[in-house]
């Protein structure tokens, strides 16, 4: 279970996911962009734009190393040492407001002093919350967690609710999913934890494909597109103001274009916008709360 084995698996995961997303889209093709980090390492970004289903999406792999920046040492309360970080990060923004935004990140971090951990998660951000889709998504994630540890889904689900929370709006970014960080020898062997991360990575395509195929051909109108742009604005707010992954990438002098590929191609902000009570938009806002029990919905 060395860092090269882990990193190579992540790179193969990137290839598998992009290939499958192209099939789901039907016309869109990912373009590749290899980059190097001057301080050490680099990555390969894969971006799809203006497909039949996906308006914009990115599937990024990276493996970077070097001196750990002081900001990171201070934030994570670590002793000075060199670091190595590798992983895959995915964000997909569909054309249709009936198809949810999806995000996944699986990653591994180690230091030359023996510190190591895994992190990651997968979450869904519907423009309109569909109870059946939300329940299906969470049940599949629970199945993935249960193969590792039957007690971890509630913990990782709560972690996602707390993490993907836009505190200045008092709402969750979407319906959540699972989130975990700094899983180390206190939580299992490296082999066991890597197996869990692999299972999370392999859950992405099956669960998202079913939701996309169910909703991609539904008719939508201009008002629903306007709502989509407003919800994308919330997504931007979270990623730029609160997301730790964005901050880590920028603080370690990562490639800006790859870090910010998570942003949608278009987003809007309307002053003090409040949907009409009882409308589908209003109904969605009522469900963007922590602690929703989607598994038993």
Secondary structure, DSSP 8 states (H G I E B T S, - for coil): --HHHHHHHHHHHHHHHHHHHHHHHSS---EEEEEE-TTSEEEEEEEEES-SSEEEEEEEEEEEEEE--HHHHHHHT--S-EEEEEEEEEEEEESSTTS-EEEEEEEEEEETTS-EEEEEEEEEE-SS--HHHHHHHHHHHHHHHHHH-TTHHHHHHHHHHHHTEETTTTEESSSEEEEEEEE-TTTS-HHHHHHHHHHHHHHHHHHHHHHHHHHTT----HHHHHHHHHHHHHHHHHHHHT-HHHHHHHHTT--HHHHGGGS-S-----TT----TTSHHHHHHHT--TT---TT-
